[in-house]
Amino acid sequence: MDHREVFTLTDQPPSKNVIMPLWTFGFKYDAEGEITKQKARLVAKEYTQIPGLDFDQTYASVARLKSMRMTAAVIACKCLSPWQIDYVATYLNSDNKFEVYMEQPWLFVVWGKEHMVLRVNKTVYGMMQGAYNWEDKLSRTYKGLGYYQSHADPCIQHRLIDGQYTLTCTYTDDVLGGSSSIQEKEKAIGEMEECYKVKRIEGTGGAKVILGMAMTQDDKTGAITLSQRIFTECMLECFGMSDCNMKSTPLPCGIKLLELNTPRTEDNTLFMKDKPYREALGCIMWLQANPGPTHWKALQHVLAYVKGTLHYKITYDPNSPDGLNVSGHSDLDNASDPDTMCSTSHMELEVTGNHRFLYNRGGVHGTEPCLPTSSVDIYGDNKGSVDLAKNVKGITKAKHIHMKHHYIREQVNEGDVEVIRIPTESNVTDILMKPLP
C-alpha cells in the first residue's frame, strides 16, 4: 500500500467523519480444492461511512454467471485462444473521489502519532463507492483500447481491429478472455499489463478456476469443460450432507410446499432454530421467507440429489454441428402454487448442444460479434401461446396479457424468432417444472 500511496498520515480535520478499518483473512483454492494462497486484506467498515459526505454512487455491475458460460462457449466454438488474468489489488487502482479519513489499522499504528488519522487516497476494499470507482475506471480503460460493451451485459467487452478479434468477460477482478490468434492474445494481455498490475492465471494440471468453476480445455478437440464439483463438495460439507445417501430426483415425488408448512407450533419453531435453511438455499437459489420442517427436509433432499451430480460438467464442443445456433424450449405449469394460484414459467436455451442456459421468464435480446445472427427457434407445447405469437387471431381473449409480452410477435414478424409447437412429451423443460407425481 505504501508504493501505491493509498494513505497519507495527517491530523484529523475538524467536523470530518473517520471510518473504521478491519482486517480480513481468507484462502485461495486451485481447481482441485487445494489451498494455494493465504490472504490478509485491510478493508473499511462500510457502515461507518456517511452518505453524501464519504460517498455518493455505489452501484457496479458484475458479469452474470450465464455470461461467463456464454463466453466460454464462444471461445470454444470460434476456436479462440483462451486466456485468464487477475487484477492485483483491484480497488486500489482507482482514485478516491471523496475526502475520506480512516483510523490507523491495528498493528500498523505509527509510534508517537497515535492521534493522527489516514487520508484515504485510493478506494479501499469495503468502501461503499469502491466497486463503482473501479468499474468506472476499468470501463474507460477498455474504451480507450478500442473495446465495445455488450448491450446484453456491460461486463462483456469485445473488439475487432485489423481482422483480429478479442472477447473478454470481467467479474470485478477476474477476466476470462479469448483472442483470434496468439499474437492478439499477447497484445490484449500486454495492454492490460501496461495499465494495471495483473497476474496471468496458469492452470494446475491444465485446469483453471474462474468464479469457483474449474475450466479445462481438450488440447486435441478444443472443447472447453466447466465443472463446479469443488464448490458443490464444499457446500455439502458445510451443511453436514457429505455422507448422505444420494437421491435420484431433485425433489420427493408429489411434494407440495405451502405456506401452511411454515412453523405453527413451538416444536417446529425450535426444530428450525438451528437449521441453516437460508444459507443452504442461498447456495442454490432464493425462495422461502419463513421455512418450516417440511421445507428443510425438501432442501435436504435437493442437496442429496446434488451429491449424485458431482461428476456432471458442461462441455462446449467446437465440433458440434449446431455451432453457436440458439434454440429454446418453453413451458408453463398449471397454477402450481396453491397459495397464490400463480403459474411458473420456464425457458431453457440450448447452445452448442448443451441444455444449460436456464431462464425464468427468460428471452434472447440483441446480437454480438461472433454470436449467431440466424433466427432463434423457440419450442412450446401450448397452442394458444404459439398462435398468439404469430398473429392477432383471438386477441380479444388476451387483453389481460401485459403489452410487453406481445413484443415476441414483433420478433417473429421480423424473422428473429420462430415459435414452433411440439408435443408435451417432446418438451425437455416439462420435467423441470414440477416434481414427479
C-alpha positions, 0 to 999 in steps of 0.5 A, a space after each residue: 500500500 505504501 508504493 501505491 500511496 493509498 494513505 497519507 498520515 495527517 491530523 484529523 480535520 475538524 467536523 470530518 467523519 473517520 471510518 473504521 478499518 478491519 482486517 480480513 483473512 481468507 484462502 485461495 483454492 486451485 481447481 482441485 480444492 487445494 489451498 494455494 494462497 493465504 490472504 490478509 486484506 485491510 478493508 473499511 467498515 462500510 457502515 461507518 461511512 456517511 452518505 453524501 459526505 464519504 460517498 455518493 454512487 455505489 452501484 457496479 455491475 458484475 458479469 452474470 454467471 450465464 455470461 461467463 458460460 456464454 463466453 466460454 462457449 464462444 471461445 470454444 466454438 470460434 476456436 479462440 485462444 483462451 486466456 485468464 488474468 487477475 487484477 492485483 489489488 483491484 480497488 486500489 487502482 482507482 482514485 478516491 473521489 471523496 475526502 475520506 479519513 480512516 483510523 490507523 489499522 491495528 498493528 500498523 499504528 505509527 509510534 508517537 502519532 497515535 492521534 493522527 488519522 489516514 487520508 484515504 487516497 485510493 478506494 479501499 476494499 469495503 468502501 461503499 463507492 469502491 466497486 463503482 470507482 473501479 468499474 468506472 475506471 476499468 470501463 474507460 480503460 477498455 474504451 480507450 483500447 478500442 473495446 465495445 460493451 455488450 448491450 446484453 451485459 456491460 461486463 462483456 467487452 469485445 473488439 475487432 481491429 485489423 481482422 483480429 478479434 478479442 472477447 473478454 468477460 470481467 467479474 470485478 477482478 477476474 477476466 476470462 478472455 479469448 483472442 483470434 490468434 496468439 499474437 492478439 492474445 499477447 497484445 490484449 494481455 500486454 495492454 492490460 499489463 501496461 495499465 494495471 498490475 495483473 497476474 496471468 492465471 496458469 492452470 494446475 494440471 491444465 485446469 483453471 478456476 474462474 468464479 469457483 468453476 474449474 475450466 479445462 480445455 481438450 488440447 486435441 478437440 478444443 472443447 472447453 469443460 466447466 465443472 463446479 464439483 469443488 464448490 458443490 463438495 464444499 457446500 455439502 460439507 458445510 451443511 453436514 450432507 457429505 455422507 448422505 445417501 444420494 437421491 435420484 430426483 431433485 425433489 420427493 415425488 408429489 411434494 407440495 410446499 405451502 405456506 401452511 408448512 411454515 412453523 405453527 407450533 413451538 416444536 417446529 419453531 425450535 426444530 428450525 432454530 438451528 437449521 441453516 435453511 437460508 444459507 443452504 438455499 442461498 447456495 442454490 437459489 432464493 425462495 422461502 421467507 419463513 421455512 418450516 420442517 417440511 421445507 428443510 427436509 425438501 432442501 435436504 433432499 435437493 442437496 442429496 440429489 446434488 451429491 449424485 451430480 458431482 461428476 456432471 460438467 458442461 462441455 462446449 464442443 467446437 465440433 458440434 454441428 449446431 455451432 453457436 445456433 440458439 434454440 429454446 424450449 418453453 413451458 408453463 405449469 398449471 397454477 402450481 402454487 396453491 397459495 397464490 394460484 400463480 403459474 411458473 414459467 420456464 425457458 431453457 436455451 440450448 447452445 452448442 448442444 448443451 441444455 444449460 442456459 436456464 431462464 425464468 421468464 427468460 428471452 434472447 435480446 440483441 446480437 454480438 460479434 461472433 454470436 449467431 445472427 440466424 433466427 432463434 427457434 423457440 419450442 412450446 407445447 401450448 397452442 394458444 401461446 404459439 398462435 398468439 405469437 404469430 398473429 392477432 387471431 383471438 386477441 380479444 381473449 388476451 387483453 389481460 396479457 401485459 403489452 410487453 409480452 406481445 413484443 415476441 410477435 414483433 420478433 417473429 414478424 421480423 424473422 428473429 424468432 420462430 415459435 414452433 409447437 411440439 408435443 408435451 412429451 417432446 418438451 425437455 423443460 416439462 420435467 423441470 417444472 414440477 416434481 414427479 407425481 
